[in-house]
Amino acid sequence: RVKGSTVEERLKGDTTRPLLQGDSVSEKIQNLLEYRDPIYEFGAHMVLDVDEKSVDEIVEDISRNFKLLCERNNEKNNRD
Protein backbone atom coordinates (compact mmCIF):
# COMPACT_ATOMS: atom_id res chain seq x y z
CA ARG A 1 0.00 0.00 0.00
CA VAL A 2 1.06 3.52 -0.65
CA LYS A 3 -0.30 6.92 0.25
CA GLY A 4 -1.34 9.28 -2.50
CA SER A 5 1.21 11.82 -1.35
CA THR A 6 3.97 9.24 -1.76
CA VAL A 7 2.82 8.42 -5.29
CA GLU A 8 2.69 12.10 -6.15
CA GLU A 9 6.20 12.69 -4.81
CA ARG A 10 7.64 9.67 -6.64
CA LEU A 11 6.02 10.66 -9.94
CA LYS A 12 6.75 14.37 -9.75
CA GLY A 13 7.91 15.52 -13.18
CA ASP A 14 6.94 12.24 -14.87
CA THR A 15 5.13 13.14 -18.08
CA THR A 16 4.62 9.55 -19.24
CA ARG A 17 1.46 8.95 -17.18
CA PRO A 18 -1.53 10.14 -19.24
CA LEU A 19 -4.02 9.67 -16.41
CA LEU A 20 -2.02 12.04 -14.21
CA GLN A 21 -1.60 14.93 -16.62
CA GLY A 22 -3.15 18.35 -16.11
CA ASP A 23 -4.52 19.88 -12.94
CA SER A 24 -5.61 18.21 -9.71
CA VAL A 25 -2.93 15.51 -9.79
CA SER A 26 -3.42 14.81 -6.07
CA GLU A 27 -7.13 14.25 -6.58
CA LYS A 28 -6.53 12.04 -9.62
CA ILE A 29 -4.05 9.90 -7.68
CA GLN A 30 -6.43 9.58 -4.74
CA ASN A 31 -9.29 8.56 -7.03
CA LEU A 32 -7.13 5.95 -8.75
CA LEU A 33 -5.98 4.53 -5.42
CA GLU A 34 -9.52 4.34 -4.07
CA TYR A 35 -10.62 2.50 -7.20
CA ARG A 36 -7.62 0.21 -7.62
CA ASP A 37 -6.57 -0.67 -4.06
CA PRO A 38 -9.45 -3.09 -3.37
CA ILE A 39 -8.82 -4.83 -6.68
CA TYR A 40 -5.10 -5.16 -6.03
CA GLU A 41 -5.63 -6.39 -2.47
CA PHE A 42 -8.22 -8.94 -3.57
CA GLY A 43 -5.71 -10.60 -5.89
CA ALA A 44 -2.65 -10.17 -3.70
CA HIS A 45 -0.68 -12.91 -2.02
CA MET A 46 0.81 -10.27 0.24
CA VAL A 47 0.22 -6.59 0.97
CA LEU A 48 3.07 -4.36 2.07
CA ASP A 49 3.14 -0.76 3.19
CA VAL A 50 5.86 1.03 1.24
CA ASP A 51 5.59 4.64 2.40
CA GLU A 52 8.86 6.14 3.59
CA LYS A 53 10.83 3.04 2.60
CA SER A 54 13.75 2.82 0.22
CA VAL A 55 13.77 0.42 -2.71
CA ASP A 56 16.18 -1.81 -0.78
CA GLU A 57 13.85 -1.91 2.22
CA ILE A 58 10.89 -2.78 0.00
CA VAL A 59 12.87 -5.55 -1.70
CA GLU A 60 13.84 -6.93 1.71
CA ASP A 61 10.19 -6.87 2.84
CA ILE A 62 9.09 -8.68 -0.31
CA SER A 63 11.83 -11.28 0.05
CA ARG A 64 11.08 -11.91 3.73
CA ASN A 65 7.33 -12.16 3.15
CA PHE A 66 7.77 -14.38 0.10
CA LYS A 67 9.88 -16.79 2.15
CA LEU A 68 7.20 -16.88 4.85
CA LEU A 69 4.51 -17.48 2.24
CA CYS A 70 6.52 -20.36 0.75
CA GLU A 71 7.10 -21.89 4.19
CA ARG A 72 3.39 -21.75 4.99
CA ASN A 73 2.51 -23.33 1.67
CA ASN A 74 5.05 -26.10 2.25
CA GLU A 75 3.68 -26.75 5.74
CA LYS A 76 0.15 -26.87 4.36
CA ASN A 77 1.16 -29.25 1.58
CA ASN A 78 2.93 -31.52 4.07
CA ARG A 79 -0.24 -31.74 6.18
CA ASP A 80 -2.46 -32.60 3.21
C-alpha positions, 0 to 999 in steps of 0.5 A, spaced: 500 500 500 502 507 498 499 513 500 497 518 495 502 523 497 507 518 496 505 516 489 505 524 487 512 525 490 515 519 486 512 521 480 513 528 480 515 531 473 513 524 470 510 526 463 509 519 461 502 517 465 496 520 461 491 519 467 495 524 471 496 529 466 493 536 467 490 539 474 488 536 480 494 531 480 493 529 487 485 528 486 486 524 480 491 519 484 487 519 490 481 517 485 485 511 482 488 509 489 480 508 491 478 505 485 484 500 484 486 498 491 481 493 493 482 490 486 489 489 487 488 487 495 483 482 492 488 478 488 494 479 492 498 474 495 501 479 500 500 486 501 506 491 504 506 498 506 511 502 502 511 509 504 517 512 507 521 506 505 527 505 500 527 500 494 532 496 498 527 496 504 521 494 500 525 488 496 527 486 503 520 486 505 518 482 499 523 477 500 522 476 507 514 475 506 515 471 500 519 466 504 514 466 509 509 465 504 513 459 501 514 456 508 506 456 509 505 453 503 510 447 504 507 446 511 500 446 508 502 441 503 505 436 508 499 436 512 495 434 506 
